[in-house]
Amino acid sequence: MAKARSFLDKYVERFISRKFLAWLTATGLAIHGSVTSDNWVAVTLAYIGTQALVDMATAWKHGK
């Protein structure tokens, strides 16, 4: 199980950005009916906004 998780972590992160994965998860839950459209927008914007701040801080500290 640990090998499978390691493989998935390594390759999924390369091919699917975290932002896109968060959007897909929120979209899937919205289609399923577990998340309302207002919550979908809030979850997606919150994650994208926080990830953008992390990316900017990393670029500022370590350069591009």
N, C-alpha and C positions, 0 to 999 in steps of 0.2 A: 504494500500500500504506500509506503514511504517513497519508493522508487517512482511509482505512478504520479504521486503528488509533485515530486521534484521535477519530473518530466513536464507535467502540465504547467507548473509555475514558470519553468524556464521558457517554454515555447509559446504558451498562450500569451504571456506578457509581451513577447516580441511581436506577435501578429495582431493582437487586439489591445488597443490602448485602454487604460482604466476608465477613461472618460466614456469611451464608446461602450464598454462593458456595463457601466452604470446606466447609460441610456438604454441599452438593450434590456437590462433587468427591469428598469422602471416601466418601459414600454410593455414588456411581457406581463407585468403585474397589472398594468392598466387594461390591457386586453382581457386578462382573466377576470377583472372586476375587483381586484383587491386594492387598487389604488385609484383615486379619483383623478380627473384631469388636472385639477388645481394642485394636488399633491405630487403628481407626475412632474409638473413644471417646477415646483419647489425643490423636489429631490434632485432633479437634473441640474438646475441652476446652482444649487448649493454645492453639489459635488464639483461641477466644472469650475465654479468660482474658487473653491478652496484648493483644488488641484492647480489652478493657474497661479495662485499665490505661492504655493510650494515650488512650482517650476521657476517662478521669478526669483525667489529667494535662493534657490540652488544655483541659478545662472549668475546671480549677483555675487554669491560667495565663491563659487568655483570657476566662474567664467563660462563661456559657451563651449 
